Amino acid sequence: MRWVEETQDAVDQTLLKEYYPMEVVTQGLLDLSFELVDGAFVWHPDVTLYCVKNCSSSQVVGQFYLDLYLRHRKYGHTICFGLQPSCLLPDRMQQMSVEAIVANYSRQWPTPVTPAAR
């Protein structure tokens, strides 16, 4: 992905980092709240949708689907990917970013009696 950004989109990761100092990014993350969206349309009963809000303004800044549990024929490893990018629409409204976080955790935590599923 980085190669595509740098070669096809002319994104300079080093220059980009100057605009997002670690302290600013960390404070921004700590100023977010995550709320479960009840009754959301999801692709499997195990999937949940969360709304991300800025704590200071209560403004919705994005959403993400959380699909954590192992199931048959599911994608094989942990990944986070975009479903809808944030952008400014022609009517000057901000389109909300929507992401998916997908993993393959066992529903049961391993114990001496029940080891993790492989």
LOTI-296012 format. One line per 4 residues: number of its first residue (from 1); for each residue z, x, y of N, C-alpha, C, O. Coordinates in Angstrom, 1 decimal, decimal comma. Layout:
<atoms>
NUM> Z:X:Y:Z:X:Y:Z:X:Y:Z:X:Y ~ ... .
</atoms>
This chain:
<atoms>
1> 0,0:0,8:-1,2:0,0:0,0:0,0:0,0:0,9:1,3:-0,7:0,6:2,2 ~ 0,8:1,9:1,2:0,9:2,8:2,4:-0,5:3,5:2,6:-0,9:3,6:3,7 ~ -1,2:3,9:1,5:-2,5:4,5:1,6:-3,5:3,5:2,3:-4,2:3,9:3,2 ~ -3,5:2,2:1,9:-4,3:1,2:2,5:-4,0:1,1:4,0:-4,9:1,1:4,8 .
5> -2,7:1,0:4,3:-2,3:0,8:5,7:-2,8:2,0:6,6:-3,3:1,8:7,7 ~ -2,7:3,2:6,0:-3,0:4,4:6,8:-4,5:4,6:6,9:-5,0:5,0:7,9 ~ -5,3:4,4:5,8:-6,7:4,7:5,8:-7,6:3,5:6,3:-8,6:3,8:6,9 ~ -7,2:2,3:5,9:-8,0:1,2:6,3:-7,6:0,4:7,6:-8,4:-0,1:8,3 .
9> -6,3:0,5:7,8:-5,7:-0,3:9,0:-5,2:0,7:10,1:-4,8:0,2:11,1 ~ -5,4:2,0:9,8:-5,0:3,0:10,8:-3,5:2,8:11,3:-3,2:3,0:12,4 ~ -2,6:2,5:10,3:-1,2:2,4:10,6:-0,6:3,8:10,4:-0,6:4,3:9,3 ~ 0,1:4,3:11,4:0,8:5,6:11,3:2,3:5,3:11,1:3,0:4,9:12,0 .
13> 2,8:5,5:9,9:4,1:5,1:9,5:5,1:5,9:10,3:6,2:5,4:10,7 ~ 4,8:7,2:10,6:5,8:8,0:11,4:5,9:7,4:12,9:7,0:7,3:13,4 ~ 4,8:7,1:13,5:4,8:6,5:14,8:5,5:5,1:14,8:6,2:4,8:15,7 ~ 5,2:4,3:13,8:5,8:3,0:13,6:7,4:3,1:13,6:8,1:2,2:14,1 .
17> 7,9:4,1:12,9:9,3:4,3:12,8:10,0:4,5:14,1:11,2:4,2:14,3 ~ 9,3:5,1:15,1:9,9:5,3:16,4:10,2:3,9:17,1:11,1:3,9:17,9 ~ 9,6:2,9:16,7:9,8:1,6:17,3:10,9:0,8:16,6:11,4:-0,2:17,1 ~ 11,3:1,3:15,5:12,4:0,6:14,7:13,5:1,6:14,3:13,5:2,0:13,1 .
21> 14,3:2,1:15,2:15,4:3,0:14,9:16,3:2,3:13,8:16,6:1,1:13,9 ~ 16,9:3,1:13,0:17,7:2,6:11,9:18,9:1,7:12,4:19,2:0,7:11,8 ~ 19,5:2,2:13,5:20,6:1,4:14,1:20,2:0,0:14,5:20,9:-0,9:14,3 ~ 19,0:-0,1:15,1:18,5:-1,4:15,6:18,2:-2,3:14,4:18,5:-3,5:14,4 .
25> 17,5:-1,7:13,4:17,2:-2,5:12,2:18,4:-3,0:11,5:18,5:-4,1:11,1 ~ 19,4:-2,1:11,3:20,7:-2,5:10,7:21,4:-3,6:11,4:21,8:-4,5:10,8 ~ 21,5:-3,4:12,7:22,2:-4,5:13,5:21,4:-5,8:13,4:22,0:-6,9:13,3 ~ 20,1:-5,7:13,4:19,3:-6,9:13,3:19,5:-7,6:11,9:19,6:-8,9:11,9 .
29> 19,6:-6,9:10,9:19,9:-7,4:9,5:21,3:-8,1:9,5:21,5:-9,1:8,9 ~ 22,3:-7,5:10,2:23,6:-8,0:10,2:23,7:-9,3:11,0:24,7:-10,0:10,9 ~ 22,8:-9,5:11,9:22,8:-10,7:12,7:22,0:-11,9:12,1:21,5:-12,7:12,9 ~ 21,8:-11,8:10,8:21,0:-12,9:10,1:21,9:-13,7:9,3:22,9:-13,2:8,7 .
33> 21,6:-15,0:9,1:22,3:-15,8:8,1:21,2:-16,4:7,2:20,1:-16,5:7,5 ~ 21,7:-16,7:6,0:20,8:-17,1:4,9:21,3:-18,5:4,4:22,4:-18,6:3,9 ~ 20,5:-19,5:4,5:20,9:-20,8:4,1:20,0:-21,4:3,0:18,7:-21,3:3,1 ~ 20,6:-21,9:1,9:19,8:-22,5:0,8:19,1:-23,7:1,3:19,7:-24,6:2,0 .
37> 17,8:-23,9:1,0:17,1:-25,1:1,4:17,1:-26,0:0,2:16,5:-25,8:-0,8 ~ 17,9:-27,1:0,3:18,0:-28,1:-0,8:16,7:-28,9:-0,9:16,1:-29,3:0,1 ~ 16,3:-29,1:-2,1:15,1:-30,0:-2,4:13,8:-29,3:-2,1:12,8:-30,0:-2,0 ~ 13,8:-28,0:-1,9:12,5:-27,3:-1,6:11,5:-27,4:-2,8:12,0:-27,4:-4,0 .
41> 10,3:-27,4:-2,5:9,2:-27,3:-3,6:9,2:-25,9:-4,1:9,0:-24,9:-3,3 ~ 9,5:-25,7:-5,4:9,5:-24,4:-6,0:8,6:-24,5:-7,3:8,4:-25,5:-7,8 ~ 8,2:-23,3:-7,8:7,3:-23,3:-9,0:8,1:-23,3:-10,3:7,4:-23,4:-11,3 ~ 9,4:-23,2:-10,3:10,2:-23,2:-11,5:11,6:-23,6:-11,1:12,1:-23,3:-10,0 .
45> 12,3:-24,4:-12,0:13,7:-24,8:-11,6:14,6:-23,7:-11,3:15,6:-23,9:-10,6 ~ 14,4:-22,5:-11,8:15,3:-21,4:-11,5:15,1:-20,8:-10,1:15,9:-20,0:-9,6 ~ 14,0:-21,1:-9,4:13,6:-20,5:-8,1:14,4:-21,3:-7,0:14,5:-22,5:-7,0 ~ 14,9:-20,6:-6,0:15,5:-21,2:-4,9:14,8:-20,7:-3,6:14,2:-19,6:-3,6 .
49> 14,9:-21,5:-2,5:14,3:-21,1:-1,3:15,4:-21,0:-0,2:16,3:-21,8:-0,2 ~ 15,4:-19,9:0,6:16,4:-19,7:1,6:15,7:-19,6:3,0:14,6:-19,0:3,1 ~ 16,4:-20,1:3,9:15,9:-20,1:5,3:16,7:-18,9:6,0:17,9:-18,9:5,8 ~ 16,0:-18,1:6,7:16,7:-17,0:7,4:16,8:-17,3:8,9:15,8:-17,6:9,5 .
53> 18,0:-17,3:9,4:18,2:-17,6:10,9:18,9:-16,5:11,6:19,6:-15,7:11,0 ~ 18,5:-16,3:12,9:19,2:-15,4:13,7:20,6:-16,0:14,1:20,6:-17,1:14,6 ~ 21,7:-15,3:13,8:23,0:-15,9:14,1:23,3:-16,1:15,6:23,9:-17,1:15,9 ~ 22,7:-15,3:16,4:23,0:-15,4:17,9:22,3:-16,7:18,4:22,9:-17,4:19,3 .
57> 21,1:-16,9:18,0:20,3:-18,0:18,6:20,1:-19,2:17,7:19,6:-20,3:18,2 ~ 20,4:-19,1:16,4:20,2:-20,1:15,4:18,7:-20,3:15,2:18,3:-21,3:14,5 ~ 17,8:-19,5:15,7:16,4:-19,6:15,5:16,0:-19,2:14,1:16,5:-18,2:13,6 ~ 15,1:-20,0:13,5:14,6:-19,6:12,1:13,6:-18,5:12,3:12,6:-18,6:13,1 .
61> 13,8:-17,4:11,6:12,9:-16,3:11,7:12,1:-16,1:10,4:11,1:-15,3:10,4 ~ 12,4:-16,8:9,3:11,6:-16,7:8,1:12,2:-17,4:7,0:13,3:-18,1:7,1 ~ 11,5:-17,4:5,8:12,1:-18,0:4,6:11,7:-17,0:3,5:10,8:-16,2:3,5 ~ 12,5:-17,1:2,4:12,1:-16,4:1,2:12,5:-17,1:-0,1:13,5:-17,8:-0,1 .
65> 11,7:-17,0:-1,1:11,9:-17,6:-2,4:12,6:-16,5:-3,2:12,3:-15,3:-3,1 ~ 13,6:-16,9:-4,0:14,4:-16,0:-4,8:14,1:-16,5:-6,3:14,6:-17,5:-6,7 ~ 13,4:-15,6:-7,0:13,1:-15,9:-8,4:13,7:-14,8:-9,3:13,0:-13,8:-9,6 ~ 14,9:-14,9:-9,7:15,7:-13,8:-10,3:15,7:-13,7:-11,8:15,9:-12,6:-12,3 .
69> 15,5:-14,7:-12,5:15,8:-14,7:-13,9:14,6:-14,5:-14,8:13,5:-15,0:-14,6 ~ 14,8:-13,8:-15,9:13,9:-13,5:-16,9:13,4:-14,8:-17,6:14,2:-15,7:-17,9 ~ 12,1:-14,9:-17,8:11,5:-16,0:-18,6:10,2:-15,6:-19,1:9,6:-14,6:-18,7 ~ 9,8:-16,3:-20,1:8,5:-16,0:-20,9:7,3:-16,0:-19,9:7,2:-16,9:-19,1 .
73> 6,5:-15,0:-20,0:5,2:-14,8:-19,3:5,4:-14,7:-17,8:4,5:-14,9:-17,0 ~ 6,6:-14,2:-17,4:6,9:-14,0:-16,0:6,5:-12,5:-15,7:6,5:-11,6:-16,5 ~ 6,1:-12,3:-14,4:5,8:-10,9:-13,9:6,9:-9,9:-14,4:8,1:-10,3:-14,4 ~ 6,5:-8,7:-14,8:7,3:-7,8:-15,6:8,3:-7,0:-14,9:9,2:-6,4:-15,6 .
77> 8,3:-6,9:-13,6:9,3:-6,0:-12,9:9,7:-6,6:-11,6:9,2:-7,6:-11,1 ~ 10,7:-6,0:-10,9:11,2:-6,5:-9,6:10,2:-6,2:-8,5:9,7:-5,1:-8,4 ~ 9,9:-7,2:-7,7:9,0:-7,0:-6,6:9,3:-7,9:-5,4:9,9:-9,0:-5,7 ~ 9,0:-7,5:-4,3:9,1:-8,4:-3,1:7,7:-8,4:-2,5:7,1:-7,4:-2,2 .
81> 7,1:-9,6:-2,3:5,8:-9,7:-1,7:5,7:-10,8:-0,7:6,4:-11,8:-0,8 ~ 4,8:-10,7:0,2:4,5:-11,7:1,3:3,7:-12,8:0,8:2,7:-12,6:0,1 ~ 4,1:-14,0:1,1:3,3:-15,2:0,8:2,6:-15,7:2,1:1,5:-16,3:2,0 ~ 3,2:-15,6:3,2:2,6:-16,0:4,5:3,1:-15,0:5,6:4,3:-14,9:5,8 .
85> 2,2:-14,4:6,3:2,7:-13,4:7,3:3,1:-14,1:8,6:2,7:-15,3:8,8 ~ 3,9:-13,5:9,3:4,3:-14,0:10,6:3,2:-13,5:11,6:2,8:-12,4:11,6 ~ 2,8:-14,5:12,4:1,8:-14,2:13,4:1,8:-15,2:14,5:2,4:-16,3:14,4 ~ 1,1:-14,9:15,6:1,0:-15,8:16,7:-0,2:-16,7:16,5:-1,3:-16,1:16,3 .
89> -0,1:-18,0:16,4:-1,2:-18,9:16,1:-2,0:-19,2:17,4:-1,5:-18,9:18,5 ~ -3,2:-19,7:17,3:-4,0:-20,0:18,5:-3,3:-20,9:19,5:-3,6:-20,8:20,7 ~ -2,4:-21,8:19,1:-1,6:-22,6:20,0:-0,4:-21,9:20,6:0,4:-22,6:21,3 ~ -0,3:-20,6:20,4:0,8:-19,8:20,9:2,1:-20,0:20,2:3,2:-19,5:20,6 .
93> 2,1:-20,8:19,1:3,3:-21,0:18,3:3,4:-19,8:17,3:2,4:-19,3:16,8 ~ 4,6:-19,4:16,9:4,8:-18,3:16,0:4,8:-18,9:14,5:5,6:-19,8:14,2 ~ 3,9:-18,4:13,7:3,9:-18,8:12,3:5,1:-18,0:11,6:5,2:-16,8:11,7 ~ 5,9:-18,7:10,8:7,0:-18,1:10,1:6,6:-17,3:8,9:5,7:-17,7:8,2 .
97> 7,2:-16,2:8,7:7,0:-15,3:7,6:7,7:-16,0:6,4:8,8:-16,5:6,4 ~ 7,0:-15,9:5,2:7,5:-16,4:4,0:7,3:-15,4:2,9:6,2:-14,9:2,7 ~ 8,4:-15,0:2,2:8,3:-13,9:1,2:8,8:-14,4:-0,1:9,4:-15,5:-0,2 ~ 8,5:-13,6:-1,2:9,1:-13,9:-2,5:9,7:-12,7:-3,1:9,2:-11,6:-3,0 .
101> 10,9:-12,9:-3,6:11,6:-11,8:-4,3:11,7:-12,2:-5,7:12,4:-13,2:-6,1 ~ 11,1:-11,4:-6,6:11,0:-11,7:-8,0:11,6:-10,6:-8,8:11,3:-9,4:-8,6 ~ 12,4:-11,0:-9,8:13,1:-10,0:-10,6:13,2:-10,6:-12,0:12,7:-11,7:-12,3 ~ 13,8:-9,9:-12,9:13,9:-10,3:-14,3:15,3:-10,0:-14,9:15,5:-9,3:-15,9 .
105> 16,3:-10,6:-14,2:17,7:-10,4:-14,7:18,0:-11,4:-15,8:17,5:-12,5:-15,8 ~ 18,9:-11,0:-16,7:19,4:-11,9:-17,7:20,3:-12,9:-17,0:21,0:-12,6:-16,1 ~ 20,3:-14,1:-17,6:21,3:-15,1:-17,0:22,7:-14,8:-17,3:23,6:-15,3:-16,6 ~ 23,0:-14,0:-18,3:24,3:-13,6:-18,7:24,5:-12,1:-18,3:23,7:-11,3:-18,6 .
109> 25,7:-11,8:-17,7:26,0:-10,4:-17,5:26,4:-9,8:-18,8:27,1:-10,5:-19,6 ~ 26,1:-8,6:-19,0:26,4:-7,9:-20,3:27,9:-7,7:-20,4:28,6:-7,4:-19,4 ~ 28,4:-8,0:-21,6:29,8:-7,7:-21,9:29,9:-6,9:-23,2:28,8:-6,8:-23,8 ~ 31,0:-6,4:-23,7:31,0:-5,8:-25,0:30,6:-6,7:-26,1:30,1:-6,2:-27,1 .
113> 30,8:-8,0:-25,9:30,4:-8,9:-27,0:29,0:-9,3:-26,9:28,3:-9,5:-27,9 ~ 28,5:-9,5:-25,6:27,1:-9,9:-25,4:26,4:-8,9:-24,5:26,4:-9,0:-23,3 ~ 25,7:-7,9:-25,1:25,0:-6,9:-24,3:23,8:-7,5:-23,6:23,4:-8,6:-23,9 ~ 23,3:-6,8:-22,6:22,2:-7,3:-21,8:20,9:-7,5:-22,7:20,7:-6,7:-23,7 .
117> 20,2:-8,5:-22,4:18,9:-8,8:-23,1:17,9:-7,7:-22,8:17,9:-7,3:-21,6 ~ 17,1:-7,4:-23,7:16,1:-6,4:-23,4:14,7:-7,0:-23,5:13,7:-6,3:-23,3 .
</atoms>
